[in-house]
Each structure stands twice: as structure tokens, then as C-alpha cells.
Amino acid sequence: MRAEYRRLLTEAYDLDKPHAPEAELASLRARVQAHGTPALELMSGSARFLAPLLAAGLDVDGVDASPDMLAAARRRCAGLPLRQYEQALHELDLPRRYAFAFCVAGSFGLVVDDGEVAGSLARIRDHLLPGGRVLLEVEPPPEHTRRRPWSGTFWRRPDGATITLRGTGHYDAATQVEEAVGIYELFVDGALVATELNEWVRRFWTAGQITSALAGAGFDDVAVSERDGLLTATARRPDAVPPH
Ligand SMILES: C[S@@+](CC[C@H](N)C(=O)[O-])C[C@H]1O[C@@H](n2cnc3c(N)ncnc32)[C@H](O)[C@@H]1O
């Protein structure tokens, strides 16, 4: 099973998180400037980070597996030099090579399967220039297995329509994977007009595990730091890895 980001989820995501948090954006902008361009945002979604980076004149591409998120990104980036691709990370095959590739907001946890993790890291490595840098944010694992009780929320669209969400999930401490379902419903003038089931899986990582995964994929200079409940792993593509 793979996380899906379909139409109602995408709308709800953008109502819930309309803009990138300023501090995170500033830190990312500084990293792009330090590591150089072109840069690549992995799992760029609806471009809440990508759009302001492009607006700042930085040469950053985006890649994401969801056509709905990419369509939302196109709307957000109207008038900006957006270059984005619809691909899954483990199948990454882009025309350019990058000085810096980054995946923020814990999104790399959406790659769950061991084979897809290894494939994704290898494809990312092969899309970096020699000496290029990668940054991946992941979430550290909760200690215990737990069931997330049913909960819900709602958003009002600017046109007055309402999107509701109810969901539940289960985290297994043995596998460090959470499986969850979210039922999104769209009500217009009080009538239910669309409903959508989004299933997703999320993998949690210890600092040691993400370090080993990056080293195993041929990266060097691996470092992991923790901030605001997220682990930020950074690494470098050695000069000797032959380009893809
Ligand atoms: C939580 S959203 C975050 C988007 C963006 N990073 C942000 O912070 O707004 C996660 C994104 O990852 C994408 N995604 C999930 N699995 C993926 C994969 N294996 N390859 C590429 N994109 C993927 C989804 O389509 C979704 O747009």
C-alpha cells in the first residue's frame, strides 16, 4: 500500500497548510543558496515550499507522485518558472543533475517498503552532481504500538463548501510503520457531492537507521540532527559514484 494524495485530500491539505512556515522556509532557502543550484525538491506536493523558492529566483525543480498535488502546484505557481515532474522517487528519471536534493516535512517517511527505500535513495544519489548534497526529514518512532482513535476535522472552502475528514490509524512499534485511513467528504449547500478514501502508510526512522540507509546507498558525510520532533538527515554524493 502507498500513500495517495487525491483531489479532496489535496484541497484539504492546502486549506490546512496554505503556506510554508516562515522559519522552515528561511532555513531551506539558506541551504539551497549554500549548496547551490539547480536544486530538486523531492515530494514537492502543492509547492508551498517550491513556489516561494522560485519566487526568490532560485533554480529549483519539483517531483511528486500525485497528479492532484502537481495540479495544485501549477495553480499556485502561475507566472513562476515551474518545472515539475510526476514520478515516484524509486523510479526517478529526470533530465538534469542537481547540486542539492531535499525532502522536507517528514515526507520521506511515506516511502515504506525496504526495496523502495533503497531504490529511492539510489535514484536520488544518481541525480546528484558529484559532491551534491541530500537532505531528508523523517520522524523518529513512537515507543509503543498504538491505535489512533477515530477523530475528525473540517475546513470551509472560500466558496462556502465544506470538506470534512474522519480517520483512524494503527502504529506497529515492531515494524515502525503506521497504517491509516482518512475519509474525506465534500458538502456543497449541505449535500454530499464527493467522498474519497485516502489510505496511507508512514515509516518512522531512528537516527541510526536513516544513517545506515544513506551510507548503504553510497552517500558519505552523513549527519543527523533533531529539531521540533523531526530528524534531519544530510549526506553527500561522493565524487566517485558514476552518474546515472
Ligand atoms: C505530506 S505531502 C508534503 C508535500 C510538501 N513536501 C509539503 O511539505 O507541502 C507528501 C507528498 O509526497 C508525495 N509522495 C508520496 N509518496 C511518494 C513517492 N514515493 N514518490 C514521490 N512522491 C511521493 C505525495 O504525493 C505528496 O504530495
The ligand as an SDF file (V2000), in Angstrom:
LIG
                    3D

 27 29  0  0  0  0  0  0  0  0999 V2000
    2.7070   15.4660    3.0670 C   0  0  0  0  0  0  0  0  0  0  0  0
    2.8460   15.8630    1.3470 S   0  0  0  0  0  0  0  0  0  0  0  0
    4.1070   17.0710    1.5020 C   0  0  0  0  0  0  0  0  0  0  0  0
    4.3310   17.9110    0.2980 C   0  0  0  0  0  0  0  0  0  0  0  0
    5.3650   19.0100    0.5150 C   0  0  0  0  0  0  0  0  0  0  0  0
    6.6700   18.4430    0.8530 N   0  0  0  0  0  0  0  0  0  0  0  0
    4.9180   19.9580    1.6070 C   0  0  0  0  0  0  0  0  0  0  0  0
    5.5500   19.9950    2.6580 O   0  0  0  0  0  0  0  0  0  0  0  0
    3.9230   20.6550    1.4070 O   0  0  0  0  0  0  0  0  0  0  0  0
    3.6880   14.4450    0.7470 C   0  0  0  0  0  0  0  0  0  0  0  0
    3.8280   14.3840   -0.7570 C   0  0  0  0  0  0  0  0  0  0  0  0
    4.6280   13.2480   -1.0880 O   0  0  0  0  0  0  0  0  0  0  0  0
    4.1320   12.6830   -2.2970 C   0  0  0  0  0  0  0  0  0  0  0  0
    4.6000   11.2900   -2.3540 N   0  0  0  0  0  0  0  0  0  0  0  0
    4.2740   10.2810   -1.5140 C   0  0  0  0  0  0  0  0  0  0  0  0
    4.9670    9.1660   -1.8300 N   0  0  0  0  0  0  0  0  0  0  0  0
    5.7420    9.4990   -2.9000 C   0  0  0  0  0  0  0  0  0  0  0  0
    6.7200    8.7880   -3.6660 C   0  0  0  0  0  0  0  0  0  0  0  0
    7.0370    7.5160   -3.3840 N   0  0  0  0  0  0  0  0  0  0  0  0
    7.3350    9.4320   -4.6780 N   0  0  0  0  0  0  0  0  0  0  0  0
    7.0380   10.7320   -4.9620 C   0  0  0  0  0  0  0  0  0  0  0  0
    6.1340   11.4610   -4.2580 N   0  0  0  0  0  0  0  0  0  0  0  0
    5.5080   10.8530   -3.2380 C   0  0  0  0  0  0  0  0  0  0  0  0
    2.6370   12.8410   -2.1990 C   0  0  0  0  0  0  0  0  0  0  0  0
    2.0330   12.7900   -3.4720 O   0  0  0  0  0  0  0  0  0  0  0  0
    2.5140   14.2060   -1.5140 C   0  0  0  0  0  0  0  0  0  0  0  0
    2.3660   15.2410   -2.4400 O   0  0  0  0  0  0  0  0  0  0  0  0
  1  2  1  0
  2  3  1  0
  2 10  1  0
  3  4  1  0
  4  5  1  0
  5  6  1  0
  5  7  1  0
  7  8  2  0
  7  9  1  0
 10 11  1  0
 11 12  1  0
 11 26  1  0
 12 13  1  0
 13 14  1  0
 13 24  1  0
 14 15  1  0
 14 23  1  0
 15 16  2  0
 16 17  1  0
 17 18  1  0
 17 23  2  0
 18 19  1  0
 18 20  2  0
 20 21  1  0
 21 22  2  0
 22 23  1  0
 24 25  1  0
 24 26  1  0
 26 27  1  0
M  CHG  2   2   1   9  -1
M  END
$$$$
